[in-house]
Amino acid sequence: MEEFTTKRTPLIAAVLLSGLALLGPSRAGAHCDTESGPVAVAARKALETGNFRPIRIWVGEAQEAELRARFDECLAVRQAGGKARALADRYFLETAVRLHREAEGMTYTGLKPARPLPPDIQAAERALAQGDAKTVTTFLADEMAEKVGTWFEQAVRARKQKDESVEAGRRWVDAYVKYVVYVHGLYETIRAGPKHGVGD
């Protein structure tokens, strides 16, 4: 059997890890830009009560004047009722979400349809409601253990067979890189903290 050397494996991993760092984590499961998200909920409450405060806190100082102006305009239009009221509500929700995204330093891509919260956000919300971070840390620990375990087991199996052939060696390199990149990505995300907030 042809022996396969893995001397270059650390170099391959380093190159891929550098690429991962440049790309950064993707924004997945965002909910602030949906019709069921907290910004839209606050915007509806503000319109229904005539109180600007519930939505004011979701933007920064730089966005507040524009949001207030649109709020006052929409309140006036809503008094016509019917279709005008519905259009005013929709316009204000879109404006509130757009300005919230601007305050976060993120791109606005439209108001998305309502959808269930992803499980990680549900866990985060439950933890806040319960006043106990264990709800979310336990959820994350379970998810991490499962996923890291999957990549780890694949790497272990591939390592045992790496010297059987060139193909087997390449499978080992592939499994090794995926495992290390995944662990490194988790570590970098944990150490980095949030990429954006409101008014930072």
Secondary structure as UniProt FT lines:
FT   TURN            7..8
FT   HELIX           9..23
FT   TURN            32..33
FT   TURN            35..36
FT   HELIX           38..49
FT   HELIX           53..56
FT   TURN            57..58
FT   HELIX           61..78
FT   TURN            79..80
FT   HELIX           82..104
FT   HELIX           119..130
FT   HELIX           134..161
FT   TURN            162..163
FT   HELIX           166..192
//
